[in-house]
Amino acid sequence: MDIAQPPDTVDTVADVESGSPRHPVIIQGGMGVGISDWRLAQAVCLCGQLGVVSGTALDVILVRRLQDGDPGGHMRRGLAAFPFRAMATRIIDRYYIPGGKAPGRPYVALPLHAKDDPRELVELCVAANFVEVTLARAGHTNPVGINFLEKIQIPHLPSLYGAMLAGVGYVLMGAGIPARIPGAMDRLARHEPTTYPLNVIGAVEGDDTTIRFDPREFMEGDLPPLRRPAFLPIIASLVLAATLLKKSNGSVEGFIVEGPTAGGHNAPPRGKLQLNEAGEPVYGERDVVDLEKLRALRLPFWLAGGYGGSGMLRDALRAGAHGIQVGTAFAFCDESGMQADYKQALRDQAVEGTAQVFTDRLASPTNFPIKVARLEGTVSEDAVYVARTRVCDLGYLREAYRTPDGEIGFRCAAEPVSAFLSKGGDPDDVRGRKCICNALVATMGLPQVRGRTLEPAIVTSGNAIGGITEFMRPGTTSYTAADVVERLLAGAQDA
């Protein structure tokens, strides 16, 4: 398999013009931690649509794959294409274990991200994002996308730079207001020093809350300008779309409009919180984006959340969308990065008609509701959740806050309760909070070892999990990414 190399000469603006027919009609969702991995993105790209890798926690994923012996040699193959050779060598020498670590031994822990990250973490973010995008680009010439959560702010700049070094074509971002991402990509394309504002609770005027990254402190030689990817923010309201167009410090190429049935984190309902009988937040008319007004913004948009079934692409096109983003259907296909036994158990449930997804307003420390599939042995079960000792050693979803002495501290409502409270956390915030970071890494098959136990997983899914049976081949309970693309395109023939 050939590794796609970064282009020699590239543009400093998005290669794909707004409204151009070169935009894909199907975008594969950038799901979880490692669920939308390079294999899945590559498979979707080979079908002529936009494959997207998840950019969340790629630094941890890279080092754990290397500690597992790098099965298939993919991480080392990606690092072999990395333009900063000394950096790649340091990473391999530090983390690669030939044959893999002993099953009962824990993975080497990385330092937690802080406003001023140690060089080791910055290098890992650059390299890991490069590797994931490079592997996804192999064997075809179609663009690859990468998905980030705006709320996980500290790794943004080096992660974007690594993805851009690999020639990423699209950047998708939700879970926040990413108005400063377009300008950051403009500067990174020119290898220029770049900043990003860190949201710090309680910060006052004069506090230094700026994250800084200078590519030339890490480059090992001159490089031509990089391609500036197309930017597609993920929105759940017309107000956010208009705000991003008005206040972004660079160009926005389109929007992904995500409804409340989409998997993973959802935007909270607008207005006064109401719960149904099961304790799930209730969404209403205020949570529906007015597509007529969105069309007036004159940018392409894709509809997400409940659009992963036959005929849904046709409906989206008729509503004026350029296409759809599909997550759940791809999350359970053969090529996704979900651990095989979790994936098959939920596919079997879909066939039996017993699959259930619960919108949990408490589970995530982000205060965003998150959709969790009920599955035995995962933290969707109260007994598994209660039995787990609270540990916060990945820390991606921590919030930054101003300490009494004016420094920047970090806390998480899912960390040990005493630690959270000692940092000024609200006692009401700890109830029901789950360590989403460790659980999602476990879901892709890289759980940390805790004594004699493994970190339990959490499987997130959209409400449409029961509908994945339409993609299954006759006589089986499995299907491929190509099956999904073929079925979705076939359902749009009469649009």
KOLFI-462663 format. One record per residue (C-alpha): residue in one letter; chain; x, y, z. Coordinates in steps of 0.5 Angstrom, whole numbers, m for minus. Example, Ala and Ser with C-alpha at 12.3 -4.5 7.8 and 13.67 -1.06 7.14 Angstrom:
2
+---+---+-------+-------+-------+
: r : c :     u :     v :     w :
+---+---+-------+-------+-------+
: A : A :    25 :    m9 :    16 :
: S : A :    27 :    m2 :    14 :
+---+---+-------+-------+-------+
This chain:
495
+---+---+-------+-------+-------+
: r : c :     u :     v :     w :
+---+---+-------+-------+-------+
: M : A :     0 :     0 :     0 :
: D : A :     3 :     7 :    m2 :
: I : A :     3 :    12 :     3 :
: A : A :     0 :    19 :     0 :
: Q : A :     5 :    24 :     1 :
: P : A :     4 :    32 :     2 :
: P : A :     3 :    36 :    m4 :
: D : A :     9 :    39 :    m7 :
: T : A :     6 :    46 :    m8 :
: V : A :    m1 :    48 :    m5 :
: D : A :    m6 :    53 :    m4 :
: T : A :    m6 :    58 :     2 :
: V : A :   m14 :    58 :     1 :
: A : A :   m19 :    52 :     1 :
: D : A :   m18 :    48 :    m5 :
: V : A :   m25 :    46 :    m6 :
: E : A :   m30 :    53 :    m8 :
: S : A :   m36 :    54 :    m4 :
: G : A :   m42 :    51 :    m8 :
: S : A :   m37 :    47 :   m12 :
: P : A :   m40 :    40 :   m15 :
: R : A :   m33 :    37 :   m12 :
: H : A :   m36 :    37 :    m5 :
: P : A :   m38 :    30 :    m3 :
: V : A :   m45 :    29 :    m2 :
: I : A :   m44 :    24 :     3 :
: I : A :   m39 :    26 :     9 :
: Q : A :   m38 :    20 :    14 :
: G : A :   m38 :    22 :    21 :
: G : A :   m32 :    23 :    25 :
: M : A :   m34 :    19 :    31 :
: G : A :   m31 :    18 :    38 :
: V : A :   m24 :    16 :    40 :
: G : A :   m21 :    12 :    34 :
: I : A :   m28 :     9 :    32 :
: S : A :   m27 :    14 :    25 :
: D : A :   m20 :    11 :    25 :
: W : A :   m16 :    11 :    18 :
: R : A :   m19 :     5 :    16 :
: L : A :   m26 :     7 :    16 :
: A : A :   m24 :    14 :    13 :
: Q : A :   m20 :    10 :     7 :
: A : A :   m26 :     6 :     6 :
: V : A :   m31 :    11 :     5 :
: C : A :   m26 :    15 :     1 :
: L : A :   m25 :     9 :    m4 :
: C : A :   m32 :    10 :    m5 :
: G : A :   m32 :    17 :    m8 :
: Q : A :   m34 :    20 :    m1 :
: L : A :   m31 :    24 :     4 :
: G : A :   m28 :    20 :     9 :
: V : A :   m26 :    23 :    16 :
: V : A :   m22 :    21 :    22 :
: S : A :   m23 :    23 :    29 :
: G : A :   m18 :    28 :    31 :
: T : A :   m19 :    26 :    39 :
: A : A :   m14 :    23 :    43 :
: L : A :    m9 :    21 :    37 :
: D : A :    m3 :    23 :    41 :
: V : A :    m5 :    17 :    46 :
: I : A :    m8 :    13 :    41 :
: L : A :    m1 :    13 :    37 :
: V : A :     3 :    11 :    43 :
: R : A :    m1 :     6 :    45 :
: R : A :    m1 :     3 :    38 :
: L : A :     6 :     3 :    39 :
: Q : A :     6 :     0 :    46 :
: D : A :     2 :    m6 :    43 :
: G : A :     7 :    m7 :    38 :
: D : A :     4 :    m3 :    32 :
: P : A :     0 :    m9 :    29 :
: G : A :     1 :    m9 :    21 :
: G : A :     7 :    m4 :    22 :
: H : A :     2 :     2 :    20 :
: M : A :     4 :     7 :    25 :
: R : A :    11 :     6 :    23 :
: R : A :    10 :     6 :    16 :
: G : A :     6 :    13 :    17 :
: L : A :    12 :    16 :    21 :
: A : A :    16 :    14 :    16 :
: A : A :    13 :    19 :    11 :
: F : A :    13 :    24 :    17 :
: P : A :    18 :    30 :    14 :
: F : A :    21 :    31 :    21 :
: R : A :    25 :    25 :    21 :
: A : A :    29 :    26 :    28 :
: M : A :    22 :    27 :    31 :
: A : A :    19 :    21 :    28 :
: T : A :    25 :    17 :    31 :
: R : A :    24 :    20 :    38 :
: I : A :    17 :    18 :    38 :
: I : A :    19 :    11 :    36 :
: D : A :    25 :    10 :    40 :
: R : A :    21 :    12 :    46 :
: Y : A :    14 :     8 :    45 :
: Y : A :    15 :     2 :    40 :
: I : A :    15 :    m4 :    44 :
: P : A :    17 :   m10 :    39 :
: G : A :    12 :   m16 :    40 :
: G : A :     8 :   m11 :    44 :
: K : A :     7 :   m10 :    52 :
: A : A :     5 :   m16 :    56 :
: P : A :    m2 :   m16 :    57 :
: G : A :    m3 :   m15 :    64 :
: R : A :     2 :    m9 :    64 :
: P : A :    m1 :    m2 :    64 :
: Y : A :     1 :     3 :    58 :
: V : A :     6 :     9 :    59 :
: A : A :     2 :    15 :    61 :
: L : A :     3 :    21 :    58 :
: P : A :     3 :    28 :    61 :
: L : A :    m4 :    31 :    62 :
: H : A :    m5 :    37 :    57 :
: A : A :    m4 :    44 :    60 :
: K : A :    m4 :    51 :    57 :
: D : A :     4 :    51 :    56 :
: D : A :     5 :    44 :    54 :
: P : A :    11 :    40 :    54 :
: R : A :    15 :    39 :    48 :
: E : A :    14 :    32 :    48 :
: L : A :     6 :    33 :    48 :
: V : A :     6 :    38 :    42 :
: E : A :    11 :    33 :    38 :
: L : A :     6 :    27 :    39 :
: C : A :     0 :    32 :    37 :
: V : A :     3 :    34 :    30 :
: A : A :     6 :    27 :    29 :
: A : A :     0 :    23 :    31 :
: N : A :    m5 :    27 :    27 :
: F : A :     0 :    27 :    21 :
: V : A :     0 :    19 :    21 :
: E : A :    m8 :    18 :    22 :
: V : A :    m9 :    23 :    16 :
: T : A :    m3 :    20 :    12 :
: L : A :    m6 :    13 :    12 :
: A : A :   m13 :    15 :    11 :
: R : A :   m10 :    18 :     4 :
: A : A :    m7 :    12 :     2 :
: G : A :    m9 :     8 :    m4 :
: H : A :   m13 :    14 :    m7 :
: T : A :   m14 :    21 :    m9 :
: N : A :   m20 :    23 :    m6 :
: P : A :   m20 :    29 :     0 :
: V : A :   m20 :    26 :     7 :
: G : A :   m23 :    30 :    13 :
: I : A :   m21 :    31 :    20 :
: N : A :   m26 :    32 :    26 :
: F : A :   m24 :    36 :    32 :
: L : A :   m28 :    38 :    38 :
: E : A :   m27 :    45 :    40 :
: K : A :   m28 :    44 :    47 :
: I : A :   m22 :    40 :    47 :
: Q : A :   m18 :    47 :    46 :
: I : A :   m10 :    46 :    48 :
: P : A :    m8 :    41 :    42 :
: H : A :   m12 :    44 :    37 :
: L : A :    m6 :    48 :    34 :
: P : A :    m1 :    42 :    33 :
: S : A :    m6 :    37 :    31 :
: L : A :    m9 :    42 :    26 :
: Y : A :    m1 :    43 :    23 :
: G : A :     0 :    35 :    23 :
: A : A :    m6 :    34 :    19 :
: M : A :    m5 :    40 :    14 :
: L : A :     2 :    37 :    13 :
: A : A :    m1 :    30 :    11 :
: G : A :    m5 :    34 :     6 :
: V : A :   m12 :    34 :    10 :
: G : A :   m18 :    37 :     5 :
: Y : A :   m23 :    38 :    10 :
: V : A :   m23 :    40 :    18 :
: L : A :   m30 :    39 :    21 :
: M : A :   m31 :    42 :    28 :
: G : A :   m37 :    42 :    33 :
: A : A :   m38 :    42 :    41 :
: G : A :   m36 :    50 :    41 :
: I : A :   m36 :    56 :    37 :
: P : A :   m30 :    55 :    33 :
: A : A :   m29 :    62 :    30 :
: R : A :   m22 :    63 :    31 :
: I : A :   m20 :    56 :    27 :
: P : A :   m20 :    59 :    20 :
: G : A :   m15 :    64 :    21 :
: A : A :   m11 :    59 :    25 :
: M : A :   m11 :    55 :    19 :
: D : A :    m9 :    61 :    14 :
: R : A :    m3 :    62 :    19 :
: L : A :    m1 :    55 :    19 :
: A : A :    m1 :    54 :    12 :
: R : A :     5 :    59 :    12 :
: H : A :     8 :    56 :    18 :
: E : A :     7 :    62 :    22 :
: P : A :     7 :    63 :    29 :
: T : A :    m1 :    62 :    31 :
: T : A :    m5 :    63 :    37 :
: Y : A :   m12 :    60 :    40 :
: P : A :   m16 :    63 :    46 :
: L : A :   m17 :    58 :    52 :
: N : A :   m23 :    59 :    55 :
: V : A :   m22 :    60 :    63 :
: I : A :   m27 :    60 :    68 :
: G : A :   m26 :    66 :    72 :
: A : A :   m21 :    69 :    68 :
: V : A :   m20 :    77 :    69 :
: E : A :   m17 :    82 :    64 :
: G : A :   m10 :    82 :    64 :
: D : A :    m9 :    74 :    65 :
: D : A :    m5 :    70 :    60 :
: T : A :   m10 :    65 :    57 :
: T : A :    m7 :    65 :    50 :
: I : A :    m5 :    58 :    47 :
: R : A :     1 :    59 :    42 :
: F : A :     5 :    55 :    37 :
: D : A :    10 :    56 :    32 :
: P : A :    11 :    51 :    27 :
: R : A :    18 :    53 :    26 :
: E : A :    20 :    51 :    33 :
: F : A :    19 :    44 :    31 :
: M : A :    21 :    44 :    23 :
: E : A :    27 :    40 :    21 :
: G : A :    28 :    44 :    15 :
: D : A :    24 :    49 :    10 :
: L : A :    17 :    47 :     7 :
: P : A :    13 :    50 :     2 :
: P : A :     6 :    53 :     4 :
: L : A :     1 :    48 :     6 :
: R : A :    m6 :    47 :     3 :
: R : A :   m11 :    51 :     7 :
: P : A :   m17 :    46 :     8 :
: A : A :   m24 :    47 :     7 :
: F : A :   m27 :    49 :    14 :
: L : A :   m34 :    46 :    16 :
: P : A :   m36 :    48 :    23 :
: I : A :   m42 :    43 :    26 :
: I : A :   m48 :    47 :    28 :
: A : A :   m54 :    46 :    31 :
: S : A :   m57 :    53 :    31 :
: L : A :   m58 :    58 :    25 :
: V : A :   m55 :    63 :    30 :
: L : A :   m49 :    60 :    31 :
: A : A :   m48 :    59 :    23 :
: A : A :   m49 :    67 :    23 :
: T : A :   m45 :    68 :    28 :
: L : A :   m39 :    64 :    25 :
: L : A :   m40 :    68 :    18 :
: K : A :   m40 :    74 :    22 :
: K : A :   m34 :    73 :    27 :
: S : A :   m29 :    68 :    24 :
: N : A :   m23 :    71 :    23 :
: G : A :   m22 :    67 :    16 :
: S : A :   m27 :    63 :    11 :
: V : A :   m32 :    58 :    12 :
: E : A :   m34 :    54 :     7 :
: G : A :   m40 :    50 :     9 :
: F : A :   m44 :    48 :    15 :
: I : A :   m46 :    41 :    18 :
: V : A :   m53 :    42 :    21 :
: E : A :   m53 :    37 :    27 :
: G : A :   m60 :    35 :    30 :
: P : A :   m61 :    32 :    37 :
: T : A :   m62 :    25 :    34 :
: A : A :   m54 :    25 :    32 :
: G : A :   m50 :    20 :    36 :
: G : A :   m45 :    22 :    41 :
: H : A :   m45 :    29 :    44 :
: N : A :   m51 :    33 :    43 :
: A : A :   m52 :    41 :    44 :
: P : A :   m57 :    42 :    50 :
: P : A :   m64 :    44 :    48 :
: R : A :   m66 :    51 :    48 :
: G : A :   m70 :    54 :    53 :
: K : A :   m72 :    51 :    60 :
: L : A :   m70 :    44 :    61 :
: Q : A :   m75 :    39 :    60 :
: L : A :   m74 :    31 :    61 :
: N : A :   m78 :    25 :    59 :
: E : A :   m81 :    19 :    63 :
: A : A :   m74 :    16 :    62 :
: G : A :   m70 :    22 :    64 :
: E : A :   m68 :    24 :    57 :
: P : A :   m68 :    32 :    55 :
: V : A :   m74 :    34 :    51 :
: Y : A :   m72 :    37 :    44 :
: G : A :   m77 :    42 :    41 :
: E : A :   m79 :    46 :    35 :
: R : A :   m73 :    51 :    38 :
: D : A :   m68 :    46 :    36 :
: V : A :   m70 :    45 :    29 :
: V : A :   m66 :    49 :    24 :
: D : A :   m70 :    53 :    19 :
: L : A :   m67 :    51 :    13 :
: E : A :   m70 :    56 :     9 :
: K : A :   m66 :    62 :    13 :
: L : A :   m60 :    57 :    12 :
: R : A :   m60 :    57 :     5 :
: A : A :   m60 :    65 :     5 :
: L : A :   m53 :    64 :     8 :
: R : A :   m51 :    62 :     1 :
: L : A :   m46 :    56 :     3 :
: P : A :   m47 :    49 :     2 :
: F : A :   m49 :    45 :     8 :
: W : A :   m50 :    38 :    10 :
: L : A :   m56 :    35 :    14 :
: A : A :   m54 :    30 :    20 :
: G : A :   m57 :    26 :    25 :
: G : A :   m62 :    21 :    23 :
: Y : A :   m60 :    22 :    16 :
: G : A :   m57 :    15 :    15 :
: G : A :   m62 :    11 :    12 :
: S : A :   m65 :    10 :     5 :
: G : A :   m68 :    16 :     2 :
: M : A :   m65 :    21 :     7 :
: L : A :   m60 :    23 :     2 :
: R : A :   m66 :    24 :    m3 :
: D : A :   m70 :    28 :     2 :
: A : A :   m64 :    32 :     4 :
: L : A :   m62 :    34 :    m3 :
: R : A :   m70 :    36 :    m4 :
: A : A :   m69 :    41 :     2 :
: G : A :   m63 :    45 :    m1 :
: A : A :   m57 :    41 :     2 :
: H : A :   m51 :    39 :    m1 :
: G : A :   m51 :    32 :     2 :
: I : A :   m51 :    29 :     9 :
: Q : A :   m47 :    27 :    14 :
: V : A :   m48 :    20 :    17 :
: G : A :   m45 :    17 :    23 :
: T : A :   m48 :    11 :    26 :
: A : A :   m49 :     7 :    20 :
: F : A :   m41 :     7 :    19 :
: A : A :   m40 :     7 :    27 :
: F : A :   m42 :    m1 :    26 :
: C : A :   m39 :    m3 :    19 :
: D : A :   m33 :    m8 :    19 :
: E : A :   m28 :    m2 :    18 :
: S : A :   m30 :     2 :    24 :
: G : A :   m25 :     2 :    30 :
: M : A :   m30 :     0 :    35 :
: Q : A :   m27 :    m6 :    39 :
: A : A :   m30 :   m12 :    35 :
: D : A :   m34 :   m16 :    40 :
: Y : A :   m38 :    m9 :    42 :
: K : A :   m39 :    m8 :    35 :
: Q : A :   m42 :   m15 :    34 :
: A : A :   m46 :   m15 :    40 :
: L : A :   m50 :    m8 :    38 :
: R : A :   m51 :   m11 :    31 :
: D : A :   m54 :   m17 :    34 :
: Q : A :   m58 :   m13 :    38 :
: A : A :   m61 :    m9 :    32 :
: V : A :   m63 :   m15 :    28 :
: E : A :   m66 :   m17 :    34 :
: G : A :   m70 :   m11 :    35 :
: T : A :   m67 :   m10 :    42 :
: A : A :   m62 :    m4 :    41 :
: Q : A :   m63 :     2 :    46 :
: V : A :   m60 :     9 :    46 :
: F : A :   m61 :    13 :    52 :
: T : A :   m59 :    21 :    52 :
: D : A :   m56 :    22 :    58 :
: R : A :   m55 :    29 :    60 :
: L : A :   m51 :    27 :    66 :
: A : A :   m45 :    22 :    64 :
: S : A :   m41 :    27 :    60 :
: P : A :   m37 :    32 :    64 :
: T : A :   m38 :    37 :    59 :
: N : A :   m45 :    39 :    61 :
: F : A :   m47 :    37 :    54 :
: P : A :   m52 :    31 :    53 :
: I : A :   m49 :    25 :    50 :
: K : A :   m52 :    19 :    47 :
: V : A :   m50 :    12 :    50 :
: A : A :   m52 :     5 :    47 :
: R : A :   m54 :     0 :    53 :
: L : A :   m49 :    m6 :    53 :
: E : A :   m47 :   m11 :    58 :
: G : A :   m40 :   m10 :    61 :
: T : A :   m40 :    m2 :    59 :
: V : A :   m41 :     4 :    64 :
: S : A :   m48 :     4 :    61 :
: E : A :   m50 :    m1 :    67 :
: D : A :   m50 :     3 :    73 :
: A : A :   m46 :    m3 :    77 :
: V : A :   m40 :    m2 :    72 :
: Y : A :   m40 :     5 :    73 :
: V : A :   m41 :     5 :    81 :
: A : A :   m35 :    m1 :    81 :
: R : A :   m30 :     4 :    77 :
: T : A :   m25 :     8 :    82 :
: R : A :   m25 :    15 :    79 :
: V : A :   m19 :    17 :    76 :
: C : A :   m17 :    23 :    71 :
: D : A :   m11 :    21 :    67 :
: L : A :   m13 :    23 :    60 :
: G : A :   m16 :    29 :    62 :
: Y : A :   m18 :    32 :    55 :
: L : A :   m25 :    34 :    58 :
: R : A :   m23 :    38 :    64 :
: E : A :   m25 :    45 :    64 :
: A : A :   m20 :    51 :    65 :
: Y : A :   m21 :    55 :    71 :
: R : A :   m17 :    61 :    75 :
: T : A :   m14 :    59 :    81 :
: P : A :   m14 :    64 :    87 :
: D : A :    m7 :    65 :    86 :
: G : A :    m9 :    67 :    79 :
: E : A :    m6 :    61 :    76 :
: I : A :    m9 :    57 :    71 :
: G : A :   m12 :    50 :    74 :
: F : A :   m16 :    44 :    71 :
: R : A :   m22 :    40 :    74 :
: C : A :   m26 :    35 :    71 :
: A : A :   m33 :    33 :    74 :
: A : A :   m31 :    26 :    73 :
: E : A :   m25 :    26 :    77 :
: P : A :   m24 :    24 :    84 :
: V : A :   m30 :    28 :    88 :
: S : A :   m25 :    30 :    93 :
: A : A :   m20 :    33 :    88 :
: F : A :   m26 :    36 :    84 :
: L : A :   m29 :    40 :    90 :
: S : A :   m22 :    42 :    93 :
: K : A :   m21 :    46 :    86 :
: G : A :   m28 :    50 :    87 :
: G : A :   m32 :    45 :    83 :
: D : A :   m40 :    45 :    85 :
: P : A :   m42 :    39 :    89 :
: D : A :   m48 :    38 :    85 :
: D : A :   m44 :    37 :    78 :
: V : A :   m41 :    30 :    80 :
: R : A :   m47 :    26 :    80 :
: G : A :   m47 :    21 :    75 :
: R : A :   m41 :    24 :    71 :
: K : A :   m37 :    18 :    67 :
: C : A :   m30 :    18 :    65 :
: I : A :   m32 :    19 :    58 :
: C : A :   m24 :    20 :    56 :
: N : A :   m22 :    13 :    59 :
: A : A :   m28 :    10 :    57 :
: L : A :   m28 :    12 :    49 :
: V : A :   m21 :    10 :    49 :
: A : A :   m23 :     3 :    52 :
: T : A :   m29 :     2 :    46 :
: M : A :   m23 :     2 :    41 :
: G : A :   m20 :    m3 :    44 :
: L : A :   m14 :     0 :    48 :
: P : A :   m16 :     0 :    55 :
: Q : A :   m12 :     2 :    61 :
: V : A :   m10 :    m3 :    66 :
: R : A :   m12 :    m2 :    73 :
: G : A :    m9 :    m7 :    77 :
: R : A :   m12 :   m13 :    75 :
: T : A :   m18 :   m10 :    71 :
: L : A :   m19 :    m6 :    65 :
: E : A :   m22 :     1 :    64 :
: P : A :   m29 :     0 :    62 :
: A : A :   m32 :     2 :    55 :
: I : A :   m38 :     7 :    53 :
: V : A :   m41 :     6 :    46 :
: T : A :   m44 :    12 :    44 :
: S : A :   m49 :    12 :    38 :
: G : A :   m55 :    16 :    35 :
: N : A :   m62 :    14 :    35 :
: A : A :   m62 :    10 :    29 :
: I : A :   m58 :     4 :    31 :
: G : A :   m64 :     0 :    29 :
: G : A :   m64 :     2 :    22 :
: I : A :   m57 :    m1 :    21 :
: T : A :   m60 :    m8 :    19 :
: E : A :   m62 :    m5 :    12 :
: F : A :   m54 :    m5 :    10 :
: M : A :   m53 :   m12 :    12 :
: R : A :   m52 :   m17 :     7 :
: P : A :   m57 :   m23 :     6 :
: G : A :   m56 :   m28 :    11 :
: T : A :   m51 :   m24 :    15 :
: T : A :   m50 :   m19 :    21 :
: S : A :   m45 :   m15 :    18 :
: Y : A :   m44 :   m10 :    13 :
: T : A :   m38 :    m6 :    10 :
: A : A :   m37 :     2 :     9 :
: A : A :   m38 :     1 :     1 :
: D : A :   m45 :    m3 :     3 :
: V : A :   m47 :     4 :     7 :
: V : A :   m45 :     8 :     1 :
: E : A :   m48 :     4 :    m4 :
: R : A :   m55 :     4 :    m1 :
: L : A :   m55 :    11 :     1 :
: L : A :   m53 :    13 :    m6 :
: A : A :   m59 :     9 :    m9 :
: G : A :   m64 :    12 :    m5 :
: A : A :   m63 :    19 :    m8 :
: Q : A :   m63 :    17 :   m15 :
: D : A :   m70 :    20 :   m16 :
: A : A :   m68 :    26 :   m13 :
+---+---+-------+-------+-------+
